[in-house]
């Protein structure tokens, strides 16, 4: 049975731990110059309706590292842009590809593709979730801390797609998460309700960044204006200005707390340059680790299906 990765809720705690170990293995192998292997003869498609640097390059390089082939499609180049039903696209691409990665706006589009595809579908970002980012962020925290247990993570800023994936992660992995969010920019109620039913540790929302950050071992933020919100720039800057991650705020975090940002960053807005470039910052580790975590994910999702298909054809 094929598996999709649309949100972190598609994985169990045990599976995430397995993927983090696999990511470490792939990172070690690449450092030793050992690439190639499991996706030999397989092809992965990528449909991107939003601009991308880290997501596109990390997936393309990862697929090639695994000896796979890549077909990259901008959204406007596919018949989806001319109102072809997603179900038709999914059924056709399933006959060409071994997996499909999509980066788009509406999460429902990804769900529709996954419903009708016979191959694994991976969410490379929607307006609702960014699970690949947070999977690699968990790998980064574990790499630095050695574990994810008894952890307090703070999120400062918009209750956006990355925040939603951190909420999912906290509920699944059992660490504390405190989100400091301005009024009117809270995380989605349904995302919070599901997480609170599942969580072993507190997941809280506050208006006070100091409250959220106090004692946190990881402090996370993101841009104030995400893709598609460009008309809200001035209004958002006014609302989010008290939620800047700066040295004064970081003084309330645990000693040596990690600073995280999924990038791209706007220094001087959501985070100051000195904090972004400080020894506590792991933002470029996060970016690199997209490559290794996604290789682990591709191996996990594709090979189970591919091996089964190969066994059936022998």
C-alpha positions as CSV (number, residue, x, y, z in Angstrom):
1,X,0.0,0.0,0.0
2,X,1.4,3.4,-1.0
3,X,2.2,6.0,1.6
4,X,1.9,9.8,1.2
5,X,3.5,12.6,3.2
6,X,1.1,15.5,3.3
7,X,1.5,16.4,7.0
8,X,3.7,15.1,9.8
9,X,0.5,13.3,11.0
10,X,1.1,10.8,8.2
11,X,4.0,9.4,10.3
12,X,4.2,7.8,13.7
13,X,6.7,8.8,16.4
14,X,8.6,5.6,15.7
15,X,8.7,6.3,12.0
16,X,9.9,9.8,12.5
17,X,12.7,8.5,14.8
18,X,13.6,6.0,12.0
19,X,13.7,8.8,9.4
20,X,16.0,10.9,11.6
21,X,18.4,8.0,12.0
22,X,18.3,7.5,8.2
23,X,18.9,11.2,7.6
24,X,22.0,11.0,9.8
25,X,23.2,7.9,7.8
26,X,22.7,9.7,4.5
27,X,24.5,12.8,5.8
28,X,27.4,10.7,6.9
29,X,27.6,8.9,3.5
30,X,27.5,12.1,1.5
31,X,30.3,13.6,3.7
32,X,32.4,10.5,2.8
33,X,31.7,11.0,-0.9
34,X,29.4,8.0,-1.0
35,X,26.3,8.8,-3.1
36,X,24.1,6.8,-5.4
37,X,21.9,3.8,-5.0
38,X,18.4,3.1,-4.1
39,X,16.4,5.1,-6.6
40,X,18.4,3.8,-9.6
41,X,16.0,3.5,-12.6
42,X,13.2,5.5,-10.8
43,X,11.8,8.9,-11.7
44,X,10.3,11.5,-9.3
45,X,8.2,14.4,-10.6
46,X,8.1,17.8,-9.1
47,X,5.3,20.4,-9.6
48,X,6.1,23.8,-8.1
49,X,3.4,26.5,-8.1
50,X,5.4,28.7,-5.7
51,X,9.0,30.1,-5.9
52,X,11.6,28.0,-4.2
53,X,15.3,27.8,-3.5
54,X,16.0,25.3,-0.7
55,X,13.1,23.0,-1.3
56,X,13.6,22.6,-5.0
57,X,17.4,22.3,-4.9
58,X,17.5,20.0,-1.9
59,X,14.9,17.6,-3.5
60,X,16.6,17.7,-6.9
61,X,20.0,17.1,-5.5
62,X,18.7,14.4,-3.2
63,X,17.0,12.5,-5.9
64,X,20.2,12.6,-8.0
65,X,22.3,11.6,-5.0
66,X,20.0,8.5,-4.8
67,X,20.6,7.8,-8.5
68,X,17.0,8.7,-9.4
69,X,15.8,10.9,-12.3
70,X,13.9,14.2,-11.8
71,X,11.1,15.8,-14.0
72,X,10.6,19.4,-12.9
73,X,7.4,21.2,-13.9
74,X,6.4,24.8,-13.0
75,X,2.7,25.0,-12.3
76,X,1.9,27.1,-15.4
77,X,3.4,24.4,-17.6
78,X,1.0,21.7,-16.6
79,X,-2.6,21.2,-17.6
80,X,-3.6,21.8,-14.0
81,X,-3.2,25.5,-14.9
82,X,-5.9,25.0,-17.5
83,X,-8.4,23.5,-15.1
84,X,-7.6,19.8,-15.7
85,X,-9.0,18.0,-12.7
86,X,-6.3,17.1,-10.2
87,X,-7.7,13.5,-10.2
88,X,-6.9,13.2,-14.0
89,X,-3.4,14.6,-13.5
90,X,-2.7,12.2,-10.6
91,X,-3.8,9.2,-12.5
92,X,-1.8,10.1,-15.6
93,X,1.4,10.9,-13.7
94,X,1.1,7.7,-11.7
95,X,1.7,5.9,-15.0
96,X,5.0,7.8,-15.7
97,X,6.5,8.5,-12.2
98,X,7.5,6.6,-9.1
99,X,6.6,9.6,-6.8
100,X,5.2,13.1,-7.0
101,X,6.4,16.2,-5.1
102,X,4.2,19.2,-5.1
103,X,4.6,22.8,-3.8
104,X,1.4,24.9,-4.1
105,X,-1.0,27.2,-2.3
106,X,-4.2,25.2,-1.5
107,X,-3.6,22.1,0.7
108,X,-6.8,20.6,-0.7
109,X,-5.1,20.3,-4.1
110,X,-2.3,18.2,-2.6
111,X,-4.9,16.0,-0.8
112,X,-6.9,15.6,-4.1
113,X,-3.7,14.5,-6.0
114,X,-2.8,12.0,-3.2
115,X,-6.3,10.6,-3.2
116,X,-6.1,9.6,-6.9
117,X,-2.4,8.9,-7.3
118,X,-1.1,5.3,-7.2
119,X,2.3,6.7,-6.2
120,X,3.5,8.5,-3.1
121,X,2.7,12.2,-3.0
122,X,4.9,14.5,-1.0
123,X,3.8,18.0,0.2
124,X,6.7,20.3,-0.4
125,X,4.7,23.2,1.1
126,X,1.2,24.5,1.0
127,X,-0.5,27.4,2.7
128,X,-1.5,25.1,5.5
129,X,1.6,22.9,6.2
130,X,5.4,22.6,5.6
131,X,6.1,19.1,6.9
132,X,9.4,18.6,5.0
133,X,10.9,21.7,6.6
134,X,10.0,20.6,10.1
135,X,11.1,17.0,9.6
136,X,14.6,18.4,8.8
137,X,14.3,20.9,11.7
138,X,13.7,18.0,14.1
139,X,16.8,16.3,12.6
140,X,18.8,19.6,13.2
141,X,17.6,19.8,16.9
142,X,18.4,16.1,17.5
143,X,21.8,16.5,15.8
144,X,22.7,19.5,18.1
145,X,21.0,18.3,21.3
146,X,21.3,14.5,20.9
147,X,17.6,14.0,21.6
148,X,14.1,15.5,21.4
149,X,13.0,14.5,24.9
150,X,12.1,17.0,27.6
151,X,12.4,19.8,25.1
152,X,10.8,23.2,25.1
153,X,10.4,24.8,21.7
154,X,9.2,28.4,21.3
155,X,7.6,29.8,18.2
156,X,7.5,33.6,17.8
157,X,5.4,35.2,15.0
158,X,2.7,34.1,12.6
159,X,0.6,31.0,13.3
160,X,1.3,29.9,9.7
161,X,2.0,26.7,7.8
162,X,5.4,26.2,9.4
163,X,3.9,26.8,12.9
164,X,1.2,24.2,12.0
165,X,3.8,21.6,11.2
166,X,5.7,22.4,14.5
167,X,2.3,21.9,16.3
168,X,2.0,18.5,14.6
169,X,5.6,17.6,15.5
170,X,5.1,18.5,19.2
171,X,2.0,16.4,19.5
172,X,3.6,13.4,17.8
173,X,7.1,13.5,19.4
174,X,6.0,14.6,22.9
175,X,7.8,17.9,23.5
176,X,6.6,21.2,24.8
177,X,5.7,24.0,22.4
178,X,4.8,27.6,23.3
179,X,3.7,29.8,20.5
180,X,3.7,33.6,20.8
181,X,1.3,34.9,18.2
182,X,-0.4,38.3,17.8
183,X,-4.2,38.4,18.1
184,X,-5.9,37.5,14.8
185,X,-2.9,35.4,13.6
186,X,-3.5,32.3,15.7
187,X,-2.8,28.8,14.3
188,X,-5.8,27.1,12.8
189,X,-8.3,25.8,15.4
190,X,-8.6,22.4,13.9
191,X,-4.8,21.9,13.9
192,X,-4.7,22.9,17.5
193,X,-7.6,20.8,18.6
194,X,-6.2,17.6,17.0
195,X,-2.8,18.3,18.5
196,X,-4.1,18.9,22.0
197,X,-6.0,15.6,21.9
198,X,-2.8,13.8,21.0
199,X,-0.2,15.7,23.0
200,X,1.8,14.3,26.0
201,X,3.2,17.8,26.7
202,X,1.8,21.3,26.8
203,X,1.1,23.1,23.5
204,X,0.1,26.7,24.3
205,X,-0.6,30.0,22.5
206,X,0.2,33.3,24.2
207,X,0.4,36.9,23.1
208,X,3.6,37.4,25.1
209,X,6.9,36.5,23.4
210,X,8.8,36.6,26.6
211,X,6.4,34.1,28.2
212,X,6.9,31.7,25.2
213,X,10.6,32.0,25.0
214,X,11.4,31.8,28.8
215,X,13.3,28.6,29.3
216,X,13.1,27.5,25.7
217,X,15.9,25.4,24.3
218,X,14.8,26.2,20.7
219,X,13.5,29.5,19.5
220,X,11.9,29.5,16.1
221,X,10.5,32.2,13.8
222,X,9.5,32.9,10.2
223,X,8.9,35.9,8.0
224,X,6.0,38.1,8.8
225,X,4.7,38.1,5.2
226,X,4.4,34.8,3.5
227,X,4.0,34.1,-0.2
228,X,0.6,35.3,-1.3
229,X,0.3,37.9,1.5
230,X,2.2,40.7,-0.2
231,X,-0.7,43.1,-0.1
232,X,-0.6,42.9,3.7
233,X,3.0,44.0,4.1
234,X,2.6,47.3,6.0
235,X,-0.3,46.0,8.2
236,X,1.7,42.9,9.2
237,X,4.9,44.8,10.0
238,X,2.9,47.0,12.5
239,X,1.3,44.0,14.1
240,X,4.4,41.8,14.3
241,X,7.0,44.4,15.3
242,X,6.8,43.4,19.1
243,X,7.4,39.7,18.0
244,X,10.9,40.3,16.7
245,X,13.5,37.7,17.8
246,X,16.4,39.8,19.1
247,X,19.1,39.7,21.7
248,X,16.8,41.1,24.4
249,X,14.2,38.3,23.8
250,X,16.9,35.6,23.5
251,X,18.1,36.5,27.0
252,X,15.0,34.9,28.4
253,X,15.7,31.6,26.6
254,X,17.7,28.7,28.1
255,X,21.4,29.1,28.0
256,X,22.8,28.2,24.6
257,X,19.3,28.0,23.1
258,X,19.2,27.2,19.4
259,X,17.9,29.9,17.0
260,X,15.9,28.5,14.1
261,X,14.5,30.1,10.9
262,X,13.3,28.2,7.8
263,X,14.7,31.0,5.5
264,X,14.5,33.2,3.6
265,X,14.9,35.7,6.4
266,X,14.4,39.4,6.5
267,X,17.1,40.6,8.9
268,X,15.8,43.6,10.9
269,X,12.2,42.4,10.7
270,X,11.3,39.1,12.3
271,X,14.9,38.5,13.5
272,X,17.9,40.8,14.0
273,X,21.1,40.3,12.0
274,X,23.2,39.7,15.2
275,X,20.9,36.9,16.4
276,X,20.7,35.4,12.9
277,X,24.5,35.3,12.6
278,X,25.2,34.3,16.2
279,X,26.8,31.1,17.4
280,X,23.3,30.0,18.6
281,X,21.9,30.2,15.1
282,X,21.5,26.9,13.2
283,X,19.6,28.3,10.2
284,X,22.2,27.1,7.7
285,X,22.3,23.7,9.3
286,X,18.6,23.6,8.9
287,X,18.9,24.4,5.2
288,X,21.5,21.8,4.6
289,X,19.6,19.2,6.5
290,X,16.7,19.5,4.1
291,X,18.8,17.5,1.7
292,X,19.5,14.6,4.1
293,X,16.1,14.4,5.7
294,X,14.3,14.4,2.3
295,X,16.6,11.6,1.1
296,X,15.5,9.6,4.0
297,X,11.9,10.4,3.3
298,X,12.2,9.5,-0.4
299,X,13.8,6.2,0.4
300,X,11.1,5.5,3.0
301,X,8.1,6.3,0.8
302,X,9.3,5.1,-2.6
303,X,11.2,2.0,-1.9
304,X,8.4,0.1,-0.1
305,X,6.2,0.6,-3.2
306,X,9.0,0.0,-5.7
307,X,10.3,-3.1,-4.1
308,X,6.7,-4.6,-4.0
309,X,6.2,-3.7,-7.7
310,X,9.5,-5.3,-8.6
311,X,8.7,-8.4,-6.6
312,X,5.4,-8.7,-8.4
313,X,6.9,-8.4,-11.8
314,X,9.5,-11.2,-11.2
